[in-house]
Amino acid sequence: MNINFNHLYYFWQVSNEGSIAGASKVLHLTPQTISAQLSSLEDRLGKPLFIREGRGLRLTDFGILTKQYADDMFSIAKEWLETTQDGATAIHRTLKVGISDAIPKSLVSKWLAPLIENEQVANLHCIDGQQSELLAQMAMHKLDIVLADKPLDSNLPFKVFCHEIGKSQIGFYGSISSCEELRANYPKSLQAQPIILPAKHSPVTNSIQFWLQEQNIEIKVAGHVDDSALMKALGQQGFGIFPAPLSIKSELQRHYDVCLIGTIESTYQNYYAFTPDRLIKDSIFSEFVNFAKGVS
């Protein structure tokens, strides 16, 4: 389906202004011209975009959906045009990074260091959320990178590249007061202990539960928490011991006043960076991935 993007742009301005009269002032076109262009667009799409309400216009359900796509399209176009403002030798851009709640922020800060220092990156926007929500935003071109702790779902309806950028063995941590007792006779000392686990059915949770079964250890699940900061805080307060990567052991002991009780055999946390198909050959992203892989 071929769309006249001038018509789409006129629709976008009318939807932003709330009326054809308002859009005509922004576009410096007559209301009659804009009205004719909107009619042509609606005829091409086969669905109405607006409903008249008094002197104004209200978007139809289809109009709301169309505006969401138009917002994304013209936002990307604006960012692209901004890269030309300082001349061809000084290209600046905005990068939008989605960060899974489960990833320790200390690792994220290390991974993002080269992007923050990169002269071509004018702004770095970071958004926390669940992995599925972040990938949905990537599908709508609202994110350039997603950092996550779970592998990519092969059933995604759009093309995404998955880069494994890190891996760390997992250990159990607990409050200082409980460490000495639990370290003795580990891992048998975990019997009947309250443990805070990541989300149900996550790779780490499944691996921990399999390991516990092999050790014939039954625990009390104090809760499933997919936010790494909240898990640490609950562990610090003594609600239960919790698993975390050995790679952030020093940070945990320094900031959360907890200690390592023992390691969990054959249980690792993997970290991934997802990039969309359109950016796979971008030098900024390839440099970022290569750098992140070298961060321990």
LOMI-204616 format. One record per atom (N, C-alpha, C): residue in one letter; x, y, z. Coordinates in pm, whole numbers, padded with zeros to 5 digits, always signed. Layout:
<rs>
AXYZ/...
</rs>
This chain:
<rs>
M+00084-00119+00000/M+00000+00000+00000/M+00089+00125+00000/N+00075+00210-00102/N+00151+00334-00110/N+00075+00446-00038/I+00148+00517+00049/I+00089+00625+00126/I+00160+00756+00093/N+00085+00860+00072/N+00142+00993+00054/N+00181+01046+00191/F+00311+01058+00216/F+00356+01096+00350/F+00329+01243+00381/N+00308+01324+00278/N+00262+01461+00305/N+00124+01458+00369/H+00037+01373+00317/H-00097+01359+00374/H-00089+01311+00518/L+00000+01213+00543/L+00016+01161+00679/L+00068+01271+00772/Y+00158+01354+00721/Y+00211+01462+00803/Y+00102+01565+00836/Y+00016+01594+00739/Y-00095+01687+00766/Y-00189+01628+00872/F-00217+01497+00858/F-00301+01431+00959/F-00237+01444+01097/W-00106+01423+01105/W-00035+01427+01232/W-00045+01566+01295/Q-00030+01668+01215/Q-00040+01805+01268/Q-00182+01837+01313/V-00282+01791+01238/V-00422+01813+01280/V-00450+01742+01411/S-00400+01618+01424/S-00422+01542+01548/S-00352+01608+01666/N-00238+01671+01642/N-00167+01741+01750/N-00238+01870+01790/E-00289+01941+01691/E-00353+02071+01717/E-00499+02058+01759/G-00561+01946+01722/G-00701+01924+01760/G-00802+01983+01665/S-00754+02049+01560/S-00846+02108+01462/S-00771+02139+01333/I-00849+02149+01224/I-00788+02184+01096/I-00742+02329+01097/A-00818+02415+01165/A-00780+02557+01171/A-00646+02573+01243/G-00628+02501+01351/G-00501+02508+01423/G-00385+02457+01341/A-00407+02346+01269/A-00302+02290+01187/A-00268+02380+01069/S-00368+02452+01015/S-00343+02540+00900/S-00246+02652+00937/K-00249+02698+01062/K-00155+02802+01105/K-00014+02747+01116/V-00003+02622+01161/V+00129+02561+01174/V+00188+02528+01037/L+00103+02478+00947/L+00149+02434+00816/L+00152+02545+00712/H+00088+02661+00744/H+00078+02773+00650/H+00006+02730+00522/L-00100+02652+00543/L-00187+02609+00433/L-00330+02647+00466/T-00412+02657+00364/T-00553+02690+00388/T-00624+02570+00448/P-00727+02595+00532/P-00804+02484+00588/P-00863+02394+00479/Q-00901+02455+00366/Q-00960+02377+00257/Q-00859+02276+00200/T-00732+02319+00188/T-00629+02230+00136/T-00606+02112+00230/I-00597+02142+00360/I-00573+02035+00458/I-00690+01939+00462/S-00811+01994+00459/S-00931+01910+00463/S-00934+01815+00343/A-00894+01865+00227/A-00893+01782+00106/A-00788+01672+00118/Q-00673+01706+00175/Q-00567+01606+00192/Q-00607+01499+00292/L-00676+01538+00399/L-00724+01439+00497/L-00824+01344+00434/S-00913+01399+00352/S-01011+01314+00285/S-00943+01214+00193/S-00837+01260+00124/S-00763+01170+00036/S-00697+01058+00116/L-00642+01092+00232/L-00578+00991+00316/L-00679+00890+00367/E-00794+00937+00413/E-00898+00847+00464/E-00949+00756+00353/D-00963+00811+00231/D-01006+00729+00118/D-00903+00620+00089/R-00774+00657+00100/R-00668+00560+00071/R-00665+00450+00176/L-00688+00486+00303/L-00685+00389+00412/L-00816+00311+00423/G-00923+00370+00374/G-01052+00302+00380/G-01120+00309+00515/K-01072+00397+00602/K-01130+00411+00736/K-01123+00557+00779/P-01223+00604+00854/P-01219+00743+00902/P-01115+00760+01013/L-01051+00876+01015/L-00950+00907+01115/L-01002+01000+01224/F-01104+01081+01190/F-01158+01180+01284/F-01309+01174+01290/I-01361+01219+01403/I-01504+01243+01420/I-01520+01390+01459/R-01609+01461+01394/R-01628+01603+01426/R-01701+01619+01560/E-01649+01708+01643/E-01712+01742+01770/E-01711+01893+01785/G-01826+01954+01755/G-01833+02099+01758/G-01741+02158+01653/R-01652+02247+01695/R-01555+02306+01603/R-01425+02227+01596/G-01415+02125+01676/G-01293+02047+01680/G-01311+01909+01620/L-01206+01830+01629/L-01205+01694+01577/L-01157+01598+01685/R-01217+01481+01688/R-01175+01377+01781/R-01129+01256+01701/L-01017+01198+01742/L-00965+01081+01671/L-01055+00959+01691/T-01075+00883+01584/T-01141+00754+01596/T-01041+00655+01656/D-01086+00535+01687/D-00994+00433+01739/D-00882+00407+01638/F-00919+00401+01511/F-00817+00382+01407/F-00727+00504+01397/G-00784+00621+01418/G-00706+00744+01417/G-00604+00747+01529/I-00644+00698+01648/I-00550+00691+01762/I-00433+00598+01729/L-00464+00483+01670/L-00359+00388+01631/L-00267+00450+01526/T-00325+00517+01428/T-00247+00581+01323/T-00156+00689+01380/K-00208+00766+01475/K-00126+00870+01536/K-00007+00811+01612/Q-00026+00698+01677/Q+00085+00635+01748/Q+00198+00601+01653/Y+00163+00547+01537/Y+00265+00516+01437/Y+00327+00644+01382/A+00244+00745+01359/A+00294+00872+01306/A+00387+00939+01407/D+00353+00932+01536/D+00441+00987+01640/D+00580+00925+01631/D+00585+00793+01619/D+00713+00723+01611/D+00789+00762+01485/M+00720+00765+01373/M+00784+00794+01246/M+00845+00934+01243/F+00767+01032+01287/F+00816+01170+01279/F+00914+01202+01391/S+00907+01128+01501/S+01008+01142+01606/S+01144+01094+01555/I+01145+00978+01488/I+01269+00926+01430/I+01322+01021+01323/A+01231+01075+01241/A+01273+01169+01137/A+01336+01294+01199/K+01280+01341+01309/K+01335+01459+01377/K+01476+01430+01429/E+01494+01312+01490/E+01626+01275+01540/E+01727+01267+01425/W+01684+01212+01313/W+01772+01202+01196/W+01813+01340+01148/L+01719+01433+01139/L+01751+01568+01093/L+01844+01640+01189/E+01831+01608+01319/E+01917+01672+01419/E+02063+01633+01400/T+02087+01516+01340/T+02226+01473+01320/T+02297+01559+01217/T+02223+01638+01139/T+02285+01722+01035/T+02309+01864+01083/Q+02267+01898+01202/Q+02271+02037+01246/Q+02412+02091+01259/D+02508+02007+01300/D+02644+02054+01323/D+02740+02020+01209/G+02683+01983+01096/G+02769+01950+00983/G+02802+01802+00979/A+02849+01756+00865/A+02873+01613+00844/A+02984+01558+00932/T+03076+01644+00979/T+03188+01595+01059/T+03154+01586+01206/A+03036+01632+01248/A+02999+01629+01390/A+02857+01577+01404/I+02842+01447+01386/I+02710+01386+01390/I+02677+01344+01534/H+02565+01395+01584/H+02522+01364+01720/H+02387+01293+01715/R+02364+01206+01809/R+02239+01131+01806/R+02193+01100+01947/T+02067+01066+01958/T+02008+01022+02084/T+01995+00870+02081/L+02040+00804+02187/L+02028+00659+02198/L+01933+00626+02312/K+01844+00532+02288/K+01745+00493+02388/K+01769+00346+02426/V+01796+00326+02555/V+01834+00193+02605/V+01730+00143+02704/G+01679+00025+02680/G+01588-00040+02774/G+01666-00135+02863/I+01639-00131+02993/I+01715-00210+03090/I+01619-00297+03171/S+01638-00426+03167/S+01555-00518+03245/S+01573-00491+03394/D+01462-00496+03468/D+01466-00472+03613/D+01559-00569+03685/A+01580-00686+03628/A+01655-00791+03696/A+01807-00772+03689/I+01853-00679+03607/I+01998-00663+03588/I+02055-00566+03690/P+02163-00604+03759/P+02228-00513+03854/P+02273-00384+03785/K+02238-00271+03844/K+02270-00143+03782/K+02421-00116+03779/S+02496-00180+03867/S+02641-00162+03865/S+02700-00216+03735/L+02645-00327+03686/L+02691-00381+03559/L+02647-00293+03443/V+02524-00244+03450/V+02471-00157+03344/V+02559-00034+03329/S+02599+00027+03441/S+02681+00148+03434/S+02815+00120+03367/K+02871+00001+03390/K+02997-00036+03325/K+02976-00056+03175/W+02866-00123+03139/W+02839-00149+02997/W+02817-00018+02920/L+02748+00077+02982/L+02709+00199+02912/L+02820+00304+02909/A+02927+00281+02983/A+03034+00381+02992/A+03081+00430+02855/P+03107+00342+02756/P+03155+00393+02626/P+03050+00474+02551/L+02922+00446+02575/L+02817+00526+02510/L+02811+00665+02570/I+02829+00674+02703/I+02826+00803+02770/I+02944+00890+02723/E+03058+00824+02700/E+03179+00898+02662/E+03189+00920+02511/N+03103+00856+02434/N+03110+00866+02288/N+03067+01005+02242/E+03152+01072+02166/E+03123+01209+02122/E+03005+01215+02025/Q+02972+01103+01961/Q+02860+01102+01868/Q+02725+01090+01938/V+02727+01053+02066/V+02602+01035+02142/V+02574+01162+02221/A+02473+01236+02178/A+02437+01361+02245/A+02353+01336+02370/N+02263+01238+02362/N+02174+01206+02475/N+02161+01055+02488/L+02158+01010+02612/L+02139+00868+02641/L+02018+00854+02732/H+01909+00799+02678/H+01787+00781+02754/H+01777+00636+02800/C+01764+00613+02930/C+01755+00478+02985/C+01617+00455+03045/I+01557+00341+03013/I+01422+00308+03058/I+01424+00170+03123/D+01378+00160+03247/D+01368+00031+03316/D+01233-00035+03284/G+01230-00167+03290/G+01103-00236+03269/G+01122-00385+03257/Q+01011-00454+03233/Q+01015-00597+03208/Q+01065-00622+03066/Q+01133-00733+03048/Q+01193-00762+02919/Q+01090-00761+02806/S+00975-00822+02827/S+00873-00828+02722/S+00822-00688+02684/E+00807-00602+02785/E+00761-00466+02759/E+00866-00386+02681/L+00992-00406+02716/L+01099-00333+02649/L+01112-00377+02503/L+01098-00507+02477/L+01106-00555+02339/L+00988-00504+02256/A+00872-00490+02320/A+00756-00434+02250/A+00785-00289+02209/Q+00853-00215+02295/Q+00890-00077+02261/Q+00995-00074+02150/M+01085-00173+02151/M+01183-00181+02043/M+01114-00207+01909/A+01011-00290+01912/A+00937-00321+01789/A+00875-00196+01729/M+00844-00097+01814/M+00784+00028+01768/M+00890+00137+01750/H+01017+00096+01745/H+01130+00188+01722/H+01146+00291+01835/K+01100+00257+01954/K+01115+00348+02067/K+01242+00319+02148/L+01308+00205+02121/L+01432+00170+02189/L+01534+00121+02086/D+01661+00154+02109/D+01767+00113+02020/D+01839-00012+02071/I+01846-00028+02203/I+01911-00143+02266/I+01825-00189+02383/V+01818-00319+02405/V+01755-00373+02526/V+01858-00463+02594/L+01884-00434+02722/L+01974-00516+02803/L+01889-00606+02891/A+01913-00736+02886/A+01825-00831+02954/A+01903-00947+03011/D+01834-01025+03095/D+01898-01141+03159/D+01839-01272+03109/K+01754-01267+03010/K+01693-01389+02955/K+01717-01394+02805/P+01734-01513+02748/P+01755-01523+02603/P+01631-01479+02526/L+01649-01460+02399/L+01544-01408+02314/L+01439-01514+02284/D+01313-01474+02286/D+01203-01562+02249/D+01200-01573+02097/S+01210-01695+02048/S+01214-01717+01903/S+01082-01684+01835/N+00976-01663+01912/N+00844-01636+01853/N+00817-01488+01832/L+00917-01403+01852/L+00895-01259+01832/L+00854-01231+01688/P+00757-01140+01668/P+00708-01113+01532/P+00796-01016+01454/F+00911-00976+01507/F+01001-00887+01434/F+01144-00935+01455/K+01234-00890+01368/K+01371-00942+01368/K+01457-00865+01468/V+01517-00939+01560/V+01605-00882+01662/V+01731-00968+01669/F+01844-00903+01688/F+01969-00975+01704/F+02004-00985+01852/C+02044-01103+01895/C+02076-01129+02035/C+02227-01146+02050/H+02287-01065+02138/H+02430-01072+02164/H+02450-01110+02311/E+02517-01221+02338/E+02550-01255+02476/E+02670-01171+02518/I+02652-01087+02620/I+02759-00994+02658/I+02820-01025+02795/G+02767-01123+02867/G+02825-01153+02997/G+02769-01280+03058/K+02845-01331+03156/K+02805-01453+03224/K+02873-01457+03359/S+02799-01494+03463/S+02856-01501+03597/S+02792-01614+03676/Q+02875-01685+03753/Q+02821-01789+03840/Q+02737-01723+03949/I+02639-01798+03999/I+02546-01747+04100/I+02584-01802+04237/G+02564-01721+04339/G+02585-01765+04477/G+02470-01719+04564/F+02460-01775+04682/F+02359-01731+04779/F+02421-01629+04874/Y+02347-01522+04898/Y+02390-01416+04990/Y+02288-01403+05101/G+02333-01353+05214/G+02243-01332+05327/G+02295-01223+05420/S+02215-01187+05519/S+02254-01085+05615/S+02378-01130+05692/I+02454-01034+05739/I+02577-01064+05812/I+02550-01156+05931/S+02439-01133+05999/S+02408-01210+06121/S+02383-01358+06092/S+02342-01389+05968/S+02309-01529+05935/S+02422-01602+05865/C+02522-01530+05820/C+02625-01590+05734/C+02707-01698+05803/E+02756-01669+05922/E+02845-01764+05989/E+02776-01898+06010/E+02650-01892+06052/E+02575-02016+06078/E+02548-02092+05948/L+02510-02019+05841/L+02473-02084+05717/L+02594-02133+05638/R+02708-02071+05657/R+02829-02117+05589/R+02873-02254+05640/A+02847-02279+05769/A+02882-02409+05827/A+02792-02517+05767/N+02854-02621+05717/N+02781-02734+05659/N+02699-02693+05536/Y+02744-02591+05462/Y+02678-02552+05337/Y+02701-02663+05234/P+02602-02702+05154/P+02472-02639+05136/P+02359-02698+05223/K+02391-02802+05305/K+02287-02864+05387/K+02223-02763+05482/S+02298-02657+05514/S+02246-02556+05606/S+02128-02478+05547/L+02106-02492+05417/L+01995-02422+05352/L+01861-02489+05379/Q+01863-02609+05435/Q+01739-02683+05461/Q+01641-02598+05540/A+01520-02583+05484/A+01408-02511+05547/A+01432-02361+05560/Q+01536-02308+05496/Q+01563-02164+05504/Q+01471-02087+05408/P+01426-01968+05449/P+01350-01884+05356/P+01443-01827+05249/I+01406-01844+05123/I+01489-01797+05013/I+01404-01713+04917/I+01457-01598+04879/I+01393-01511+04781/I+01448-01549+04643/L+01359-01584+04552/L+01400-01629+04419/L+01357-01529+04311/P+01423-01533+04195/P+01376-01451+04082/P+01239-01500+04036/A+01190-01443+03928/A+01057-01477+03878/A+01042-01627+03854/K+00921-01675+03874/K+00893-01817+03850/K+00927-01852+03705/H+00983-01969+03686/H+01015-02024+03555/H+01127-01949+03483/S+01193-01856+03551/S+01308-01792+03488/S+01422-01894+03483/P+01517-01881+03389/P+01627-01978+03379/P+01703-01995+03509/V+01729-01885+03581/V+01805-01895+03706/V+01724-01968+03812/T+01597-01935+03825/T+01513-02002+03923/T+01504-02152+03895/N+01484-02188+03769/N+01477-02330+03732/N+01607-02402+03766/S+01720-02337+03738/S+01850-02399+03764/S+01873-02416+03914/I+01834-02315+03994/I+01851-02324+04139/I+01765-02436+04197/Q+01641-02443+04153/Q+01552-02545+04205/Q+01600-02685+04167/F+01656-02700+04046/F+01710-02830+04005/F+01830-02867+04094/W+01916-02769+04122/W+02033-02793+04206/W+01992-02832+04349/L+01890-02763+04401/L+01842-02795+04535/L+01786-02937+04541/Q+01716-02978+04436/Q+01662-03115+04432/Q+01776-03217+04429/E+01882-03186+04355/E+01996-03277+04352/E+02061-03292+04489/Q+02056-03184+04567/Q+02116-03185+04701/Q+02020-03237+04808/N+01897-03273+04765/N+01793-03318+04859/N+01765-03213+04966/I+01758-03088+04923/I+01733-02977+05014/I+01596-02916+04983/E+01516-02902+05085/E+01386-02835+05072/E+01393-02699+05139/I+01348-02598+05068/I+01355-02462+05120/I+01215-02404+05136/K+01208-02287+05196/K+01085-02210+05201/K+01100-02095+05103/V+01012-02087+05005/V+01020-01977+04909/V+00956-01854+04973/A+01040-01757+05007/A+00991-01635+05073/A+00922-01542+04974/G+00945-01563+04846/G+00882-01480+04744/G+00960-01486+04615/H+00892-01447+04507/H+00956-01437+04376/H+00965-01290+04341/V+01085-01240+04322/V+01108-01097+04296/V+01195-01084+04171/D+01147-01011+04072/D+01222-00997+03948/D+01297-00864+03940/D+01293-00787+04048/D+01365-00661+04055/D+01489-00683+04141/S+01607-00673+04081/S+01730-00708+04153/S+01753-00619+04274/A+01720-00488+04263/A+01742-00397+04376/A+01651-00433+04493/L+01525-00467+04463/L+01431-00504+04568/L+01473-00635+04633/M+01520-00730+04555/M+01566-00858+04611/M+01680-00835+04710/K+01774-00750+04673/K+01887-00721+04762/K+01840-00654+04891/A+01748-00560+04876/A+01698-00488+04994/A+01625-00582+05089/L+01546-00673+05034/L+01474-00771+05118/L+01573-00863+05187/G+01677-00903+05116/G+01779-00987+05178/G+01853-00916+05288/Q+01881-00789+05266/Q+01949-00709+05367/Q+01866-00697+05494/Q+01734-00688+05477/Q+01644-00675+05591/Q+01616-00808+05661/G+01670-00918+05607/G+01657-01047+05673/G+01533-01125+05637/F+01467-01089+05524/F+01347-01164+05484/F+01382-01300+05423/G+01507-01318+05389/G+01550-01447+05334/G+01683-01431+05263/I+01750-01543+05238/I+01872-01536+05159/I+01831-01525+05013/F+01924-01483+04929/F+01887-01459+04789/F+02004-01489+04697/P+01977-01527+04573/P+02084-01554+04477/P+02124-01426+04404/A+02251-01416+04372/A+02302-01302+04296/A+02434-01342+04232/P+02475-01275+04126/P+02600-01310+04058/P+02722-01286+04145/L+02823-01370+04129/L+02948-01351+04201/L+03022-01227+04150/S+02990-01186+04027/S+03059-01071+03967/S+03029-00941+04039/I+02921-00937+04120/I+02888-00813+04193/I+02902-00834+04344/K+02981-00935+04382/K+02999-00967+04523/K+03048-00846+04603/S+03149-00777+04554/S+03206-00663+04627/S+03103-00553+04647/E+03025-00526+04543/E+02921-00423+04552/E+02815-00460+04656/L+02773-00585+04655/L+02670-00630+04749/L+02719-00617+04893/Q+02841-00661+04917/Q+02894-00657+05054/Q+02915-00513+05100/R+02950-00425+05007/R+02979-00287+05043/R+02852-00204+05064/H+02752-00223+04978/H+02635-00136+04980/H+02514-00196+05053/Y+02509-00328+05064/Y+02391-00390+05123/Y+02420-00463+05254/D+02543-00461+05297/D+02580-00520+05426/D+02537-00668+05432/V+02566-00740+05324/V+02538-00884+05319/V+02670-00955+05287/C+02669-01087+05298/C+02790-01163+05268/C+02755-01286+05184/L+02855-01339+05117/L+02837-01459+05036/L+02835-01581+05126/I+02727-01661+05114/I+02716-01783+05193/I+02783-01899+05122/G+02758-01912+04992/G+02819-02020+04915/G+02776-02012+04770/T+02849-02078+04684/T+02817-02077+04541/T+02716-02187+04507/I+02652-02171+04393/I+02554-02269+04345/I+02614-02334+04222/E+02646-02460+04229/E+02714-02529+04121/E+02631-02530+03992/S+02701-02507+03881/S+02640-02515+03747/S+02523-02420+03728/T+02522-02311+03804/T+02415-02212+03790/T+02478-02078+03757/Y+02440-02026+03641/Y+02499-01902+03592/Y+02390-01803+03550/Q+02425-01676+03561/Q+02340-01570+03508/Q+02402-01521+03379/N+02327-01528+03271/N+02372-01476+03142/N+02310-01340+03117/Y+02382-01257+03045/Y+02332-01124+03012/Y+02336-01105+02861/Y+02235-01035+02810/Y+02221-01020+02666/Y+02193-00874+02629/A+02237-00840+02507/A+02200-00712+02447/A+02125-00742+02319/F+02006-00686+02306/F+01926-00704+02186/F+01929-00576+02103/T+01952-00591+01974/T+01951-00477+01884/T+01861-00509+01764/P+01790-00410+01713/P+01702-00436+01598/P+01782-00453+01470/D+01718-00511+01372/D+01781-00540+01244/D+01838-00413+01180/R+01768-00302+01195/R+01808-00178+01127/R+01941-00122+01179/L+01985-00166+01299/L+02104-00108+01359/L+02221-00206+01369/I+02206-00326+01313/I+02306-00429+01334/I+02442-00390+01277/K+02446-00308+01172/K+02573-00269+01111/K+02622-00133+01159/D+02553-00075+01256/D+02592+00055+01309/D+02718+00039+01395/S+02821+00118+01367/S+02949+00103+01437/S+02936+00130+01587/I+02848+00222+01627/I+02831+00253+01769/I+02785+00128+01845/F+02693+00054+01786/F+02637-00062+01854/F+02734-00180+01854/S+02807-00197+01745/S+02905-00305+01742/S+03017-00278+01843/E+03058-00152+01855/E+03160-00117+01955/E+03108-00138+02096/F+02981-00104+02118/F+02921-00124+02251/F+02919-00271+02288/V+02875-00357+02197/V+02867-00501+02223/V+03004-00558+02253/N+03103-00521+02173/N+03239-00572+02194/N+03295-00527+02329/F+03267-00403+02368/F+03314-00353+02497/F+03246-00427+02611/A+03112-00443+02601/A+03035-00507+02708/A+03082-00651+02731/K+03120-00718+02625/K+03166-00857+02638/K+03295-00866+02721/G+03370-00756+02725/G+03494-00757+02800/G+03480-00712+02944/V+03357-00673+02983/V+03334-00629+03121/V+03306-00750+03208/S+03379-00766+03314/S+03360-00883+03400/S+03250-00856+03501/
</rs>
